[in-house]
Amino acid sequence: MKQVSLNTLPNQGVSHNTAIRKQVMLQTGDLPYLSQFAQACFEPGQVATAHAHADMHEVFFVQAGQGSMLVDGVAHVLEPGVCIAVEPGEIHEVRNTGDDLLVLTYFGIIQAGEES
């Protein structure tokens, strides 16, 4: 059993834009196949630039704010309650298009037999 609280976790930079801050609740090694489980906060205008993961599925849940996610060039609206799952190899980019903080809770699942 592991219990964490966002209130006590340090802020760190997101790998695709270190100005975007995240708090990692679970990380590699905490659960089988889990890359990480985290919450990221995007200030207005911030972008996690386009990238893909060869061996990882990634799931994003919008808690607050407005934004857009490009997945293989197709734009998807991000608003509270939206969940988007990205498959390995899909190029994705996240952008805060609103005037308030965009808050995403997300996790990555490493494909069986692969290492991140």
Secondary structure, 3 states (H helix, E strand, C coil): CCCCCHHHCCCEEECCEEEEEEEEEEECCCCCCEEEEEEEEECCCCEEEEECCCCEEEEEEEEECCEEEEECCEEEEECCCCEEEECCCCCEEEEECCCCCEEEEEEEEECCCCCC
